[in-house]
Each structure stands twice: as C-alpha cells, then as structure tokens.
Amino acid sequence: MRVKQLRKEKGLSYRTMAQLCDVDYSDISKIEKGQINITLGTVLELSKALGVEVRELFGFPTREN
C-alpha cells in the first residue's frame, strides 16, 4: 500500500491521519510498514482521509475520464 507516500504528499502527520481515520496514531505507522492487517473499513477511511480512490492506495492506475 502507498499510505506513507500519499500521507507525506498531503503533508499529514501520523496524529492528523489517525484522527481523520479514527484509528490510533501508532497504528498508522504499523499500517505503512505492513505490520498489521486492516479491515476494508479502515482501507475506506484511509482513502477518504487522503482524498484518493482505494485503487490509488494499492498503486493501481486511476480512472481517466
């Protein structure tokens, strides 16, 4: 997943990202490192907080209009 890259591009700290996703801030680091499994709900929250489609979190190309 590209959470760390996208978070840094948006200028978000661990704490801010955690607040936007309603998860513990220490879990953001673990998610970025692939150290914990996350639910679909968390994936959706990450996507929403970062303002990207879920496919972008996984490095898939975005849809062109």
C-alpha positions as CSV (number, residue, x, y, z in Angstrom):
1,M,0.0,0.0,0.0
2,R,1.1,3.6,-0.7
3,V,-0.2,5.1,2.5
4,K,3.1,6.6,3.6
5,Q,3.8,8.2,0.3
6,L,0.3,9.6,-0.1
7,R,0.3,10.8,3.6
8,K,3.6,12.7,3.1
9,E,2.5,14.2,-0.2
10,K,-0.5,15.6,1.6
11,G,1.7,16.9,4.5
12,L,-0.2,14.9,7.1
13,S,1.4,13.8,10.4
14,Y,0.6,10.4,12.0
15,R,-1.6,12.0,14.5
16,T,-3.6,14.0,12.0
17,M,-4.0,11.0,9.7
18,A,-5.1,8.9,12.7
19,Q,-7.7,11.5,13.7
20,L,-9.1,11.6,10.1
21,C,-9.3,7.8,10.1
22,D,-10.4,7.3,13.7
23,V,-7.6,4.9,14.5
24,D,-4.7,5.1,17.0
25,Y,-1.8,7.1,15.7
26,S,0.7,4.3,16.3
27,D,-1.4,2.1,14.0
28,I,-0.8,4.5,11.1
29,S,3.0,3.6,11.3
30,K,2.2,-0.1,11.5
31,I,-0.2,0.1,8.5
32,E,2.5,1.9,6.5
33,K,5.0,-0.8,7.4
34,G,2.6,-3.7,6.7
35,Q,2.9,-4.9,10.3
36,I,-0.9,-5.2,10.9
37,N,-3.8,-6.4,8.9
38,I,-6.5,-3.9,8.4
39,T,-10.2,-4.2,7.6
40,L,-12.0,-2.9,4.5
41,G,-13.5,-0.2,6.6
42,T,-10.0,1.1,7.5
43,V,-9.0,1.0,3.9
44,L,-12.0,3.1,3.0
45,E,-11.2,5.5,5.9
46,L,-7.6,5.8,4.7
47,S,-8.8,6.5,1.2
48,K,-11.2,9.2,2.4
49,A,-8.7,10.9,4.6
50,L,-6.1,11.0,1.8
51,G,-8.7,12.1,-0.8
52,V,-7.8,9.3,-3.2
53,E,-9.6,6.3,-4.6
54,V,-9.0,3.0,-3.0
55,R,-7.2,1.8,-6.1
56,E,-4.6,4.5,-5.6
57,L,-3.7,3.2,-2.1
58,F,-2.7,-0.1,-3.8
59,G,-0.8,1.6,-6.7
60,F,-3.4,0.7,-9.4
61,P,-3.9,3.3,-12.1
62,T,-6.6,5.9,-11.6
63,R,-9.6,6.0,-14.0
64,E,-9.3,8.5,-16.8
65,N,-12.4,10.4,-17.7
